[in-house]
Amino acid sequence: MFFEHSPQVWAQHPTLVAGVLYAEGVAGKPRAELPLAELLGSARRRLDGTTEAAFAEIQAWRRAFGRMGLAPTRYRCASESLLRRLRTSGDLPRVHPLVDLGNAVSAAYAVPVGILDVDRCGGGIEVRQARGDERYLTFGGVEEHPEPGEVIFVDPLGRAHARRWTNRQSGWSAVGDDTRTVLVVVEAMHDAAGRDVPAVLDALAAGLRHGWDAPARTRVLTPEEPRFEA
C-alpha cells in the first residue's frame, strides 16, 4: 500500500501539509467508548457565536478550491461540511465507529480527514489531477468520470477514491463492517497546519488505541519525502 501526492499538486499548493495514518486490527465494534462527545463538544465551543466560514482552516481550503476553479460555497471541503451540519443540526449522524471517530476529529480540528479501507484501494493512492477517464463510484452505486484537471485520489486501476480533492469520497474504498485495515489521510493548508496536522494524527491514533487497541503508524509527508508505504 502506498500513498503520495503528485509533484504538480505540491507545486500548485505550496502551503499543503499532509499526514497519513496506517492501522491494522480495527475490525468490529470498539472495545471502549470513543471520545466522540469530547471532540464534538470542542467543535461546538469553537462554533459558538460564529460560523465555520470564519475559521482559518476553512478559509485556506476555500482559497484552494478557488484556485482549482471550484465555487467554494458550492463545493465544500469535508471538514467544512461536517461543521456546517454540526452547527445547523446540533450533531453529526452515526455511520460506522471508524467513520464517526474520523468525523469527530475532523470537526474538532476543522481539518479534512479521509478514511480508506486499504483492502479496497487497489494497492495504492496518488493525489493528482484527473485525466477524465478515471472511474468514480458514488455511495449510491453510480459510476462517474471526474472532470479533466480535477484533483482526485486515484489507484493504479484508474479508480478515483475521492473527487474534488477533499470534497467527496468514493464508494470504492468506503469503510464497512468487514474493514480491518485503514489508511487515514489528513490535509491542511492554513498557517498553523504544520502544528495541527500532527495533532490530528495523534488524536486519531489515540482513538484507535482506545477503541480497538490498534497500534498506528503515522507520518507527515513533504515535497521532498512525498510517499508513504506500508
C-alpha positions in Angstrom: 0.0 0.0 0.0 1.3 3.4 -0.9 0.1 7.0 -0.7 1.5 10.1 -2.3 0.7 13.5 -3.9 2.0 14.3 -7.4 4.7 16.9 -7.8 2.2 19.1 -9.6 -0.1 19.1 -6.5 2.8 20.1 -4.2 3.9 22.8 -6.7 0.4 24.3 -7.1 -0.4 24.2 -3.4 2.9 25.0 -1.6 1.2 25.5 1.8 -0.1 22.0 1.9 0.7 19.9 4.9 -0.3 16.2 4.6 -0.3 13.4 7.1 -1.1 9.7 6.9 -2.0 7.1 9.4 -2.0 3.4 8.8 -3.6 0.9 11.2 -4.4 -2.8 11.2 -6.8 -4.7 13.5 -9.7 -2.2 13.5 -12.4 -4.7 12.6 -15.6 -4.9 14.6 -17.1 -2.7 17.2 -14.8 -0.7 19.5 -13.9 -2.3 22.8 -14.3 1.0 24.7 -16.4 4.1 24.2 -14.8 6.5 21.7 -14.3 10.2 22.7 -16.9 11.5 20.3 -18.7 13.7 22.9 -15.5 15.4 23.9 -14.4 16.0 20.3 -17.8 17.3 19.2 -18.0 19.4 22.3 -14.8 21.1 21.3 -16.1 21.8 17.9 -19.4 23.2 19.3 -17.5 25.5 21.6 -15.5 26.9 18.7 -18.6 27.4 16.7 -20.3 29.3 19.5 -21.2 32.8 18.2 -19.5 32.3 14.8 -19.6 30.0 11.7 -17.1 27.6 10.2 -16.5 30.1 7.4 -14.6 32.3 9.8 -12.1 29.5 10.6 -8.6 29.9 9.1 -8.6 26.2 8.3 -11.7 26.5 6.2 -10.7 29.8 4.6 -7.5 28.1 3.4 -9.4 25.3 1.7 -11.8 27.8 0.2 -8.9 29.5 -1.4 -7.5 26.2 -2.7 -10.9 25.3 -4.2 -11.0 28.7 -5.8 -7.6 28.1 -7.4 -9.0 24.8 -8.8 -11.9 26.7 -10.4 -14.5 25.4 -8.0 -17.1 27.7 -6.3 -16.1 27.4 -2.6 -19.7 27.7 -1.4 -21.0 25.1 -3.8 -18.2 22.6 -3.2 -17.0 22.5 0.4 -14.1 20.5 1.9 -15.2 17.7 4.1 -14.5 19.4 7.4 -16.5 22.5 6.4 -19.5 20.3 5.5 -19.2 18.5 8.9 -19.0 21.7 10.8 -21.9 23.2 8.9 -24.0 20.2 9.7 -23.0 20.3 13.3 -23.8 24.0 13.6 -27.2 23.7 11.9 -28.5 20.4 13.4 -26.5 20.2 16.6 -25.0 16.8 16.0 -23.4 14.5 13.4 -25.1 11.3 12.2 -23.5 8.0 13.3 -22.3 6.0 10.3 -19.7 3.5 11.5 -17.4 3.7 14.5 -14.3 4.4 12.5 -16.0 7.0 10.4 -17.6 8.5 13.4 -14.2 8.9 15.0 -12.7 10.4 11.9 -15.7 12.9 11.6 -15.5 13.9 15.2 -11.7 14.6 15.0 -12.2 16.4 11.7 -14.9 18.7 13.3 -12.8 19.3 16.4 -9.8 20.4 14.4 -11.6 21.8 11.3 -9.3 19.7 9.1 -10.4 17.2 6.4 -9.9 13.6 7.5 -10.4 10.8 4.9 -10.6 7.1 6.0 -9.9 4.5 3.3 -10.3 0.7 3.5 -6.8 -0.5 2.5 -8.1 -3.7 1.1 -10.2 -1.8 -1.4 -7.6 0.7 -2.6 -6.1 -1.3 -5.4 -2.6 -1.2 -3.9 -2.1 2.5 -3.5 -3.4 6.1 -3.9 -1.9 9.0 -5.7 -3.4 12.5 -5.3 -3.2 14.1 -8.8 -5.1 15.9 -11.5 -7.6 13.7 -13.3 -7.3 12.9 -17.0 -11.1 12.4 -17.2 -11.1 8.6 -17.9 -10.9 7.6 -14.3 -13.9 5.9 -12.7 -15.6 7.2 -9.5 -18.3 5.3 -7.6 -20.8 7.2 -5.6 -22.2 5.9 -2.3 -25.4 5.2 -4.3 -23.6 2.9 -6.7 -23.5 5.2 -9.7 -20.2 5.5 -11.7 -19.0 8.9 -12.8 -15.9 10.3 -14.5 -14.1 13.2 -12.8 -13.6 16.3 -14.9 -10.1 16.6 -16.5 -7.9 18.6 -14.2 -9.9 17.9 -11.1 -7.8 16.8 -8.2 -8.6 13.2 -7.2 -7.4 10.3 -5.2 -6.7 7.6 -7.8 -5.4 4.0 -7.6 -3.4 2.0 -10.2 -6.6 0.6 -11.5 -7.8 4.0 -12.5 -10.5 4.2 -9.8 -11.0 7.6 -8.2 -11.4 7.3 -4.4 -12.2 11.0 -3.9 -13.4 13.8 -6.2 -12.6 17.5 -5.9 -9.8 16.6 -3.5 -11.4 16.8 -0.1 -15.0 17.3 -1.3 -16.4 13.9 -1.8 -15.2 10.4 -1.0 -15.9 7.3 -3.2 -17.8 4.1 -2.5 -14.8 2.2 -3.8 -12.9 2.2 -0.5 -15.6 3.2 1.9 -15.2 1.7 5.4 -17.6 -1.2 6.1 -18.3 -3.9 8.7 -15.6 -6.0 7.2 -12.9 -3.3 7.2 -9.7 -4.5 9.0 -7.0 -2.1 7.9 -7.3 1.6 7.2 -5.3 4.4 5.7 -6.3 7.8 7.1 -5.4 11.0 5.2 -5.2 14.4 6.9 -4.6 17.5 4.8 -4.5 21.2 5.7 -3.2 24.5 4.2 -3.7 27.1 6.9 -0.8 28.9 8.6 -0.8 26.5 11.6 -1.1 23.4 9.6 2.4 22.2 10.5 1.3 22.1 14.1 -2.3 20.9 13.6 -1.8 18.0 11.2 0.5 16.1 13.7 -2.1 16.9 16.4 -4.9 15.4 14.3 -2.8 12.3 13.6 -2.1 11.9 17.4 -5.9 12.3 18.2 -6.8 9.6 15.6 -4.1 7.3 16.8 -5.2 7.7 20.4 -8.8 6.9 19.4 -7.8 3.8 17.6 -5.7 2.6 20.6 -8.5 3.3 23.0 -11.3 1.8 20.9 -9.6 -1.1 19.2 -6.2 -1.5 20.9 -4.8 -1.0 17.4 -1.3 0.5 17.0 -0.9 3.1 14.2 1.9 4.3 12.0 1.8 8.0 11.3 3.9 10.2 9.0 3.8 13.8 7.8 4.6 14.0 4.1 6.6 16.7 2.4 7.5 17.5 -1.2 11.0 16.1 -0.5 9.6 12.9 1.0 6.1 12.6 -0.5 5.5 8.9 -0.4 4.2 6.6 2.4 4.5 2.9 2.0 3.1 0.1 4.2 
